[in-house]
């Protein structure tokens, strides 16, 4: 007798619906499966602001739990979660009246700063400059372009998955990616990174 295969996302969603009032291990399992990827996407949308990304992650799963009945059986879950996450982020920015501010990743700085176990000021400065250039280039993108770029390059999604996540056509997703790449190129050239 072989081990029973793990439940599918559809099975877990169905269990969540059944146990909505009493709590459910199925929801915890869905969170465990998908929270990391959604958090990575949110981290990119929130310009490295880890606190804002974590807040958005929690709100994403609260909204997801409240909308379980709207998910069609057989529909991939992760694109739906990305759409919720994007909407949560848009709502947060509207409440704050601005887009996320640039933040420097402590982990990236620490990794770049390690030289024989000691912090190297030149490496710290280079890491800050590189991070700042990348962040400014990403910040120059419009919200739709940024979301497509992050889903494609950070999360590795196909254009079909991106279109499903963002509620647009595949053609629109490709157009936004092309626009994002062109804008990133212009920004890199403007900043003197490429000529």
Order of alpha helices (4+ residues) and beta strands (2+ residues): alpha-alpha-alpha-alpha-alpha-beta-beta-alpha-alpha-alpha-alpha
